[in-house]
Amino acid sequence: MSAVDVSELVRLRAQHPEAIAEAAARRLRRPLLHDSGRLMIVAADHPARGALGVGGDRLAMANRADLLERLVLALSRPGVDGVLATADILDDLLLLGALDGKVVMGSLNRGGLQGSVFELDDRFTGHRPEDIQRLNFDAGKLLLRLDYDDPGSLTTLESTARAIDDMAARKLPLFVEPFISRRTPEGKVVNDLSAEAVVKSIAIASGLGGTSAYTWLKLPVTADPDDMAEVMETSTLPAVLLGGEVGDDQDGAYEKWRSALRLPTVRGLVVGRSLLYPADGDVTAAVDTAVGLL
């Protein structure tokens, strides 16, 4: 991985902050989808939620230069279409010139900090639709976790509907990542990956806002991958699969993705930590394997 010059990034931020907007204005853009109709996005919006852990390392994503180097490497690989991240990371990537010809997705809601009592009152503290438009980015993404026992989920649900409206008014795609969630007795938020829960989350998310014309879904593979065909019959909205946490059985995860990618509504992958921080440390191999699934 090529080294990132942190000193130069800091110099530009301190002495020439308008360089970020200038880089965004001159960035070479591309369509969301090429002729293949497939999409491969690398995700790196976790840190802004205080979610820095990968596997057993609770601060794996805390070193920003290391994270940027992994992202630049991933974005350089053939078949990688773009990146999903928060403003701070996308600003760095703009200054590094790593986003030309790539799909750039801004992350809207990061207010539900990992482990907080307000985790499910997931306020929209990231990109606004007007920011995504102003910076000539290509799409947005939000997380919608619904706990029937937590009133904070209603705030997130309403904010999600308005964000869908605002993005659609600008003709910008919005990727909605829905879950039915609950708290364990210890207070930890966990997502229900049963077929019934994922079906319900898809049905709820698909009906939000005044139009679904620009809504995409970002969905997990169910606990039993054999359920995915029936689950994906819940909506006609285009969908991408999310990657999730690093596991010991990465080959098994690849096989689950490969199977689900055959379904008619599934158009691609949005994967983060399992590609940027693979168990064997080989980012290139992990990214290339994921691209090969498409």
Buried (B, 14 or more C-beta within 10 A) or exposed (E): BEEBEEEEBEEBBEEEEEBBBEBBEEBEBBEBBEEEEBBBBBBBBBBBBBBBBBBEEEEBBEEBEBBBBBBBBBBEBEBBBBBBBBBEBBBBBBBBEBBEEBBBBBBBBBBBBBEBEEBBBBBBBBBBBEBBBEBEBBBBBBBBBBBEEBEBBEBBBEBBBBBBBBBBEEEBBBBBBBBBBBBEEEEEBEBBBBBEBBBBBBEBBBEBBEEBEBBBBBBBBBEEBEBBEEBBEBBEBBBBBBBBEBEEEBEEBBEBBBBBBEBEBBBBBBBBBBBBBBBEEEBBEBBBBBBEBB
